[in-house]
Amino acid sequence: MSNSSSISHFLLLPLADTRQLQLLHFCLFLAISLAALLGNGLIISAVACGHHLHIPMFFFLLNLALTDLGCICTTVPKAMHNCLWDTGNISYSGCAAQLFFFPFFIGTEYFFLTIMCYDRYVSICKPLHYGTLLGSRACAHMAAAAWASGFLYALLHTANTFSLPLCKGNAIGQFFCEIPQILKLSCSHSNYRELGLLAVNVCFGFGCFVFIVFSYVQIFRAVLRIPSDQGRHKAFSTCLPHLAVIFLFVSTAIFTYLKPPSISSKSLDLALSFLYSVMPPALNPLIYSLRNQELRGALRKLMTLYFQKH
């Protein structure tokens, strides 16, 4: 193909070669998407309906659940469609939509994970200043900044990626449209704009990661100074779920994009992309609900009211 204007659709990488495996992948995607929709939907409902959960920690958790829903709804439906109907086609506009919304929700989720770390830091290390530093206005401003930053991040990358001429075919080596895969189709030899954006993103992402590590060092030092076992247990019960989610999110994403080329393969790339794009939205609600007593209580109350009405 001579340039991107002649491309009307892209070809996504098939997840399996046989019809039986394709249907198996469809069932797997269906189960994971239903788990993600149910888990995140319950968290959103519990936080919205439970007035005692209208505090910063659960406000940010509600926003995190929204980003998880966005991630799962961006990539999984098309993958399920392709597995069910034995096709790999995705329209140019559909690919552009995936290319925008996935970085938008992933970037926003990372920003919220950083903000939630700050919330835990203030709650444990500066409890007397919690109401001042994390008032309703401050929380609203931080949430708006996270969504706006994710939007700007996605917009810049999407505009830059699709402004490059594409002349190396239309086959994408992934089950959804991803920026690195589209860049491989470009015939431009100088992607200085993309390298510049990547450098800024790496610096900003690394800065957030350093802030998270530094905050948790201070948090654990403060927790270990708590005299009562009950107080330490309560502090750990609110920190460990957040730390587990960060580890799952960051470790899979870092290994996906920074793994050595010598160990790269299509099957490994597919597996890693599946781990960081599909699994966290399904596992995050489970991690939080298992460790947080207040959230478990709100979910039980919500389910009880639902069954009483029906």
NUZAVO-732818 format. One line per 4 residues: number of its first residue (from 0); for each residue x, y, z of C-alpha. Coordinates in Angstrom, 2 decimals, padded with zeros to 5 digits. Layout:
residues N
NUM = X/Y/Z; ... .
***
This chain:
residues 310
0 = 000.00/000.00/000.00; 001.35/003.37/-000.97; 000.10/005.39/002.02; -002.40/005.46/004.85 .
4 = -005.13/007.05/002.71; -005.45/003.80/000.74; -006.06/001.70/003.89; -009.74/001.11/004.59 .
8 = -009.25/-001.58/007.22; -006.61/-003.41/009.23; -006.07/-007.12/009.87; -005.72/-008.12/013.52 .
12 = -003.62/-011.11/014.51; -005.79/-014.23/014.99; -005.62/-015.72/018.47; -005.82/-019.31/017.20 .
16 = -005.57/-021.31/013.98; -008.37/-023.81/014.63; -012.09/-023.16/014.99; -012.26/-024.98/018.32 .
20 = -009.54/-022.81/019.86; -011.20/-019.66/018.50; -014.45/-020.58/020.24; -012.49/-021.38/023.39 .
24 = -010.91/-017.92/023.28; -014.35/-016.41/022.75; -015.63/-018.15/025.90; -012.54/-016.99/027.83 .
28 = -013.01/-013.37/026.73; -016.72/-013.60/027.54; -016.06/-014.91/031.06; -013.40/-012.29/031.79 .
32 = -015.48/-009.42/030.41; -018.54/-010.50/032.42; -016.39/-010.74/035.56; -014.96/-007.28/034.91 .
36 = -018.37/-005.75/034.19; -019.95/-007.36/037.25; -017.09/-006.61/039.64; -016.52/-003.01/038.60 .
40 = -020.26/-002.40/038.28; -020.78/-003.60/041.86; -017.99/-001.36/043.14; -019.43/001.68/041.34 .
44 = -022.93/000.90/042.66; -021.72/000.26/046.21; -019.70/003.48/046.39; -022.45/005.54/044.75 .
48 = -025.21/004.16/047.02; -023.24/003.78/050.26; -023.13/007.22/051.88; -020.53/006.06/054.43 .
52 = -018.22/005.33/051.45; -018.30/008.93/050.22; -014.70/009.52/051.24; -011.64/010.21/049.03 .
56 = -010.33/006.61/049.00; -013.59/005.20/047.63; -014.16/008.18/045.34; -010.85/007.40/043.62 .
60 = -011.70/003.69/043.63; -014.94/004.49/041.79; -012.95/006.36/039.15; -010.51/003.44/038.91 .
64 = -013.44/001.10/038.29; -014.65/003.39/035.50; -011.25/003.24/033.79; -011.26/-000.56/034.12 .
68 = -014.66/-000.72/032.44; -013.37/001.54/029.69; -010.31/-000.68/029.09; -012.31/-003.88/028.87 .
72 = -014.97/-002.34/026.60; -012.34/-000.93/024.23; -010.48/-004.13/023.33; -012.53/-007.21/024.28 .
76 = -015.77/-006.80/022.23; -013.92/-006.69/018.92; -011.70/-009.62/019.92; -014.81/-011.63/020.84 .
80 = -016.43/-010.72/017.52; -013.35/-011.83/015.57; -013.13/-015.13/017.47; -016.82/-015.88/017.01 .
84 = -017.01/-015.02/013.31; -013.51/-016.20/012.35; -012.32/-012.87/011.02; -009.55/-010.39/011.78 .
88 = -010.90/-007.29/010.08; -011.21/-003.98/011.88; -012.17/-000.77/010.10; -009.81/002.20/009.92 .
92 = -012.11/004.25/012.16; -012.51/001.32/014.57; -008.74/000.96/014.81; -008.36/004.70/015.40 .
96 = -010.99/004.50/018.17; -009.12/001.66/019.89; -005.84/003.50/019.45; -007.31/006.53/021.24 .
100 = -009.49/005.02/023.97; -007.10/002.32/025.19; -004.21/004.73/025.99; -006.81/007.15/027.37 .
104 = -008.15/004.67/029.93; -004.78/003.04/030.66; -003.08/006.41/031.19; -005.92/007.67/033.35 .
108 = -005.82/004.48/035.43; -002.11/004.97/036.11; -002.73/008.55/037.21; -005.49/007.40/039.56 .
112 = -003.24/004.71/041.03; -000.72/007.45/041.78; -003.40/009.66/043.34; -004.67/006.76/045.44 .
116 = -001.12/006.27/046.70; -001.08/009.93/047.79; -004.43/009.36/049.53; -002.98/006.44/051.52 .
120 = 000.15/008.46/052.34; -001.83/011.39/053.74; -004.25/009.10/055.60; -001.48/007.20/057.41 .
124 = 001.42/009.65/057.62; -000.48/012.95/057.99; -003.89/012.01/059.44; -004.43/015.39/061.12 .
128 = -004.14/017.16/057.75; -006.32/014.65/055.83; -009.41/016.84/055.71; -007.39/019.82/054.50 .
132 = -005.21/018.09/051.90; -007.96/015.84/050.56; -011.13/017.87/050.80; -013.95/017.48/048.28 .
136 = -012.63/020.31/046.12; -009.08/018.90/046.09; -010.37/015.42/045.20; -012.48/016.80/042.36 .
140 = -009.50/018.74/041.01; -007.21/015.70/041.17; -009.78/013.49/039.45; -010.33/016.09/036.72 .
144 = -006.56/016.39/036.24; -006.22/012.60/035.90; -008.96/012.35/033.26; -007.65/015.42/031.39 .
148 = -004.07/014.09/031.44; -005.22/010.72/030.10; -007.19/012.47/027.35; -004.22/014.64/026.34 .
152 = -001.88/011.64/026.41; -004.16/009.62/024.12; -004.91/012.53/021.80; -001.25/013.38/021.20 .
156 = -000.26/009.77/020.50; -003.25/009.05/018.28; -002.82/012.23/016.23; 000.91/011.62/015.83 .
160 = 000.52/007.93/014.92; -002.09/008.45/012.23; -000.27/011.45/010.77; 002.56/009.12/009.70 .
164 = 002.38/007.54/006.24; 001.65/003.81/006.38; 003.12/001.77/003.53; 004.00/-001.63/005.01 .
168 = 000.64/-003.32/004.64; -002.28/-003.41/007.04; -001.53/-006.52/009.15; -001.27/-005.75/012.88 .
172 = 000.59/-008.25/015.05; -001.82/-007.91/017.96; -005.45/-008.74/018.83; -006.25/-005.03/019.13 .
176 = -004.90/-001.82/017.60; -001.85/-000.74/019.56; 000.44/002.22/018.90; 003.72/000.23/018.56 .
180 = 002.07/-002.12/016.05; 000.80/000.76/013.90; 004.24/002.41/013.99; 005.72/-000.80/012.54 .
184 = 003.59/-000.17/009.43; 004.97/003.32/008.93; 007.39/004.01/006.09; 008.69/007.12/007.82 .
188 = 012.33/006.73/008.81; 012.36/009.58/011.31; 009.77/009.24/014.06; 011.24/012.08/016.08 .
192 = 007.85/013.28/017.27; 006.96/009.82/018.57; 010.37/009.48/020.22; 009.90/012.87/021.83 .
196 = 006.46/011.95/023.12; 007.78/008.60/024.32; 010.62/010.28/026.21; 008.20/012.67/027.93 .
200 = 005.87/009.79/028.82; 008.72/007.68/030.19; 009.93/010.56/032.35; 006.44/011.29/033.62 .
204 = 005.63/007.61/034.18; 008.93/007.04/035.96; 008.28/010.12/038.07; 004.91/008.69/039.15 .
208 = 006.55/005.35/039.91; 009.25/006.98/042.04; 006.54/008.93/043.89; 004.64/005.68/044.55 .
212 = 007.76/003.89/045.84; 008.78/006.82/048.04; 005.25/007.14/049.43; 005.02/003.46/050.32 .
216 = 008.41/003.55/052.04; 007.04/006.33/054.26; 003.72/004.50/054.69; 005.31/001.23/055.84 .
220 = 007.64/003.07/058.20; 004.62/004.77/059.75; 002.58/001.55/059.91; 005.35/-000.36/061.68 .
224 = 005.40/002.34/064.37; 001.70/001.79/065.17; 001.65/000.16/068.63; -001.51/-001.97/068.29 .
228 = -001.82/-005.04/066.09; -005.37/-004.01/065.15; -004.18/-000.61/063.94; -001.43/-002.15/061.84 .
232 = -003.86/-004.68/060.38; -006.34/-001.94/059.43; -003.61/000.13/057.78; -002.27/-002.83/055.84 .
236 = -005.79/-003.86/054.76; -006.20/-000.53/052.94; -002.67/-000.43/051.47; -002.04/-003.99/050.31 .
240 = -004.88/-004.12/047.71; -003.65/-000.88/046.15; -000.06/-002.14/046.16; -001.13/-005.43/044.54 .
244 = -003.01/-003.60/041.78; -000.01/-001.35/041.10; 002.33/-004.34/040.91; 000.03/-006.21/038.51 .
248 = -000.44/-003.14/036.31; 003.14/-001.86/036.22; 005.00/-005.19/036.02; 003.07/-006.54/033.03 .
252 = 003.15/-003.20/031.16; 006.88/-002.68/031.75; 007.77/-006.20/030.66; 005.54/-005.84/027.58 .
256 = 007.26/-002.70/026.31; 010.81/-003.11/027.68; 011.45/-006.82/027.15; 014.58/-007.67/025.10 .
260 = 013.91/-008.17/021.37; 015.70/-011.53/021.57; 012.81/-013.07/023.54; 010.07/-011.41/021.53 .
264 = 007.56/-013.59/019.69; 003.97/-013.25/018.51; 002.65/-015.70/021.10; 004.55/-014.01/023.93 .
268 = 003.43/-010.54/022.80; -000.18/-011.73/022.70; 000.06/-013.26/026.16; 001.66/-010.16/027.69 .
272 = -000.84/-007.82/026.06; -003.63/-010.01/027.36; -002.15/-009.82/030.87; -001.86/-006.04/031.05 .
276 = -004.92/-005.04/029.00; -007.58/-007.63/029.93; -006.71/-009.24/033.26; -006.31/-006.15/035.55 .
280 = -009.89/-004.87/034.95; -011.21/-008.28/035.97; -008.87/-008.79/038.95; -008.91/-005.28/040.45 .
284 = -012.45/-005.56/041.92; -011.60/-008.96/043.39; -008.39/-007.66/044.99; -010.12/-004.65/046.55 .
288 = -013.24/-006.47/047.72; -011.26/-009.27/049.37; -009.12/-006.96/051.52; -011.42/-004.03/052.33 .
292 = -013.99/-004.73/055.05; -016.00/-001.56/054.42; -016.35/-002.35/050.75; -017.30/-005.97/051.47 .
296 = -019.96/-004.77/053.90; -021.35/-002.29/051.36; -021.45/-004.98/048.67; -023.28/-007.40/051.00 .
300 = -025.80/-004.71/051.88; -026.32/-003.85/048.22; -026.86/-007.49/047.27; -029.25/-008.01/050.21 .
304 = -031.37/-005.01/049.18; -031.42/-006.24/045.58; -032.64/-009.72/046.47; -035.23/-008.35/048.90 .
308 = -036.73/-006.22/046.14; -036.75/-009.13/043.68 .
***
